[in-house]
């Protein structure tokens, strides 16, 4: 179903809290071993992440800067950021930095996932980090990290180098 941009933005703002920050969590977790234009499904969060009134316990991660909510998706690792593709995503999608990343390039960084249980007053959280990953046909390392927490907060953290070809997008 197509929705206009303002409804999309309002839906994202009311569905969960969004924060863009520059402080990266250095506990990256497990290397997902993703290459160019790949996607991994069924990553367990270890908690329920509520978005738009729906609880999700698993996510899918693609190598191009996107998280799909839910354990499976018919999506592919989409490298061309467009509003039409975003609005027709088969799953709710969070794009911290939607770009044509190539983690398979020589010298490129990797993509990591870490599910962190609650501890004291800190809620359970899941981190997905594109750590020093090159954009396609470029050699500048880009780092972006998306954190989902059990309180429904989405945080996006960026490294020192901004992407050259990517698009900042929040969520469907």
N, C-alpha and C positions, 0 to 999 in steps of 0.2 A: 504494500500500500504506500503510495507516494504521500509525503507530508511536506508542507512548505518549510522553509528554513527557520522562520521564527518559531513555529510549533516544535521543530526539532530542538532548537536551542532551549526553549522553555521546558520541554520534556526532559532534556538532559539535566537542567538545573534543578528541577523538582525531584527527579528520580534519585539522585545522589548528590553529595557535595563534591565539588571539583576544586582541586588546588594545583596550581602550577608553581613549582619551586625549583631551586637549583641544588638542593642537598641530596646527593645520591646515597643510598644504603649500600655499603661495600660488601655485605654478606650476599653475594650473587646467587649462590645455590648451585644447581646442576646445569651443566652445559647441555642444551637441547640438541646439539650437533646438527643444526639446520644449515643448509646450504643456500643456494640462490633460489628464490621463489618457492619455498617449501612451507609446509604447515604441519603442526603436530596437534593431535586431538586428545581429549580425555585427561587433561592435567587436573589432578585433585587439589582443590583449594585448601581443604582441611577445615572449612567453615562454610556457612551459607552467606553468599553475597547477594543482597537484595537490590534489584534494579527494576524500576517501573512496576513494583508490586509483585515481582517474580523472584523466587529464590534460586540461585545457581550455586552448585557445589563443584562444578568443573568448568574449565575454559579450554579454548583452542588458541594457539599462538601461531602467527605466521612470521616469516622472516622479513616482512616489509613493514613492520611497525604496528601491527594490529593484534588486538585480542578479541576473540569472538566468545560471547557468553554462551555457555552450554557445553556439554561433553562432546558433541559431534556437530559438524557443519558440512553443508554441500558447497561452501565457498572454496575458492582457491586462493593462493597467496597472491593477492592482487597488488601489482606494482604501479598501476597508473591511477593516481588519485583524482577522482572526479566526484562531483556531487551526486550524479545519477547512480554511480556504482555504490556510493555510500548509502543512499536512500533505498536501494534495492538489495541490500545485504540480507542473506537468509537468516542471520542471527543478529541480535543486538551487538554492536561493535564499538570498541574503544580504540581509538587511534592516537597514540601519544605523539607520533611523528610518522605519518604515512609517506613512505618514500620507496624508491627502488633500491633496497639494500641488497648487498651481495656478500653474505658471510662466507661464501666459498672462495672469494678472491684471495690470492696470496697476500698475506700480511694483514688481512681483515681480522677484526675481533669476532666475538661469538655472541650467541643469544642464550640467556640463562633464565631459569625459573627457580623460585624458592618459595615454598609454603612454610610460613613461620607460625607456630602455635602461639596462643595468647600467653602472656607472661605478666603477672602483677596487674598493673592498670593499663598495659598495652594490649589492644585487641589483636586477635589473630589477623594475619595479613598474608598476601601473596604478592611477590615481586616478579615482574618480567623485565629483563634488562637487555637491551641491544647495546652491548659494551664494546665501543671502539670499532663498530661495524662500518665498512665502506659502503658508500652509495655506488650503484652500478657505474662502471667506467671512471670512478674517482678514487683517490687514495687518501682522502682526509677522514680520519676516524671520527665517527659520530656516536655519542652515547645518549640514550634516553631510557628512562626507567618508569614503568607504570606500577603503582602500588594500589591494590584493592584491599580494603580492610573489612572486618566483620561488622563495623558500624555503618557500612554503605558508602564510605568515602573513597573517591578515586583521586590519587595524587599522581601528578606527572612531574618528573624531575629530569632536568637536562644537564649534560656535561658542558664543558667550556666552549666547545665548537658547535655552532649551529649548522644544520643541514643546508646544502646548497639547493637541492631539488625537491625537498619534501613539503608536505602540507600538514599544518596543525589542525586536528579535527578532534572533537570530543566523542560523542556517543549517539547511537540511534536509540 
